């Protein structure tokens, strides 16, 4: 249900700035993973090389939601330092 609600809710404003970039997406609370997955999908489709989601809190079932969001991916910690990108996504 949540996935259906956020599908198409975001657009990339400056896709050219995403070309081959590693983007860190910050979310306050990860619950169903639907919002983060939709934004990550849009970022990758627009040219981002990699999207890392960083969250402050995780709701019940969030780990399973992350694993289900994109087969082959799993929740993990990363110490890699990406190039900063502080703009480019907006809510429609």
N, C-alpha and C positions, 0 to 999 in steps of 0.2 A: 504494500500500500504506500509506504513512505517513498520507495523508489519511484513509483508512478507519479507521486506528487511533485518531486523535484526534477523529473525528466524535462529538459528544455527550459528550466527556470533560470539558467545562467548563460551569459555570453562573454566571449573574449573580446576585449576592446582593442588591445594592441598585440595581435598575434605575431607580428614581425619581431617583437622583443622576446618572444619565447623560443625562437629558433635554437635548437640544440642546448637549451638551458636546463638546469636542475632546479626545480621549483619546490620550495617548502610551503606547504599548505597548513596553516594553523587553525585548529578547531578547538573550541572551548570544551565541548563534551561530545564524545563519540558514542552514539547509541546504535542506530541501525546501519551506519556507514553509508547510507544513501546519499546524503549531501556531499560528503567528501568524495565518494566514488564518482558522482556525476561531475563535480568540478574537475577532478583528476582526469576523467575521460575527455572533457572539453579541452583541458590544457594539453594533453598528449595529442589529441586530434589537431590542435592548433600549432604543434611543433615542439612542445616541451620534450626534452630527451628523457627526463625522469621526474616523477612527482613523489615527494615524501610527505606524508601526513604526520603532523605533530599534534598531540592532544594533551590537554591539561587534566582531563578526567575521562574515564571510560565507564560506560553503562553496562549493565548485565547483558551478556550475549555479544558484546562488541567484538571480541576476538574472533568468534565464529562468523560474524558479519564481515569482518575484514577478509578472512580466508575465503569466504564465498563471493566476495565482490569481484575478484579477478582470479580465476583459477591459476595455480602455480605460484601465487604470491602469498606471503605470510607476514604477520605482524612481527616487526623486529626493531631493534634499536640501531641507530647509525651514528657514527662519529664523523662522517664525511662532511666537509664544509662546502656547501653549494654556493654558486654566485648569487648575490641578492637580487630579488625581483619584488618590488614592493607595490606594484600596481598591475592592472591589466585584466582583472575579472570584476564584473559587476552583476548585481542582481537585476533582472529585467523589471 
